[in-house]
Amino acid sequence: MHQEFKNEIDLLGKQEDKGLNALKLFLEKSDKEKLLQEKFAEGLKVLLEDKKALITFKLKGESDIIAKSKILLNSIIGIKNLKKFDKAEKTTCLISGEKDIIEELHPSIKGVWGAQSSGANIVSFNSPAYCSYGKEQGNNSPSGIKAVFAYTTALNFLLDKKSQQKIQIGDSSTIFWAAKENNLESNFASFFNMSPKDNPDKGVNAVKALLKSVKGGALSNDDSKTKFYVLGLSPNAARIAVRFFIKDTVRGMSENIAKHFQDLEIDRPSFESEFLPLFKLLVSTAVLGKPENIAPHLAGDFMMSVLKGLSYPVMLLQAVINRIKAEQQITYPRAALIKAYLNRLSRKTQKEEITVSLNKENTNPGYVLGRLFATLEKLQEEAQGETNSTIMRY
């Protein structure tokens, strides 16, 4: 296996790349393990014990590893071209706009929840019904071999089991990344995921830090320029469907997420979490509180409205009200969702927003009637104790 690896490196030939040449010199040495032990005694011991461990190299003083060298990547793609498409005609790539050899079969994408374990495709033409003008396979959606290599490699990396840039939103496997490293990228998963048992305050602390940075103006000018991306993928038979793709700046995305948590804020019991993760909000709308009963497309549409700062989907309010009617119970997540939904709607109609706690100055008929209803319910509870009855009638 090691010899095969060396042969692959030799295939690249002599390149004007210091990192690649240094790697080739290192691979020729017979005492490689000894050299590594002298440099990284403890770290290497751990690697040697784990037979599946991977190591990589970078030149001293460089920020990126050798494997990220553009010269190296282009050489690998060039060799692939020669092996697979010798003297093939070049066509304009729909992704890059550049002339390139068209990839007929795109590599499969693995790691999308609910899709085939062996992988599925975003671009696939496996039946004549999907083809046009006599074209076959990938020629119906001409994508250059360089672009295909880039997007499939990136997606498989981000969707890997060990990826820290992947969260599950309903039926959508959601991945996120930024143009450069920043706090939003590091904390993004904590905003929406349930906190781990060994660190139950992780999500709350992440949201508090976000709200502080937005309110306190800690976001830099660089955050206004740095691009941030969120992609939702869901299974669709043997294919993968793009549920949503959102592109914004770090500042814009941070402000939208912060606004979402501000909209949800209401008076709550002391034992309840200060900030509700997306999963807890969604299951509050589902029959029996089971994730599999969350309405189709609701999670994706809800996520999109959060990240884009849009009004929440109408079916979110409908789902909450249906659960309240069916179970005769207004829980903290359901009340927070109703308050947040109405406030986002009021911004479009320029009406008064609902406050976090009781607003005695609000004379809106619906608000006043709600207060009266709550008072009557409380009187019945104090007079009769806890019962399964209510003064509400449909």
Salt bridges, closest charged atoms under 4 A:
GLU103 OE2 - LYS80 NZ 3.67
GLU103 OE1 - LYS84 NZ 3.10
ASP171 OD1 - ARG243 NH1 3.23
ASP222 OD2 - LYS180 NZ 3.42
GLU255 OE2 - ARG251 NH1 3.69
ASP263 OD2 - ARG344 NE 2.84
ASP263 OD1 - ARG347 NH2 2.38
GLU272 OE1 - LYS280 NZ 3.92
GLU274 OE1 - LYS208 NZ 3.66
GLU327 OE2 - ARG323 NH1 3.12
GLU327 OE1 - ARG334 NH2 2.88
GLU353 OE2 - ARG347 NE 2.99
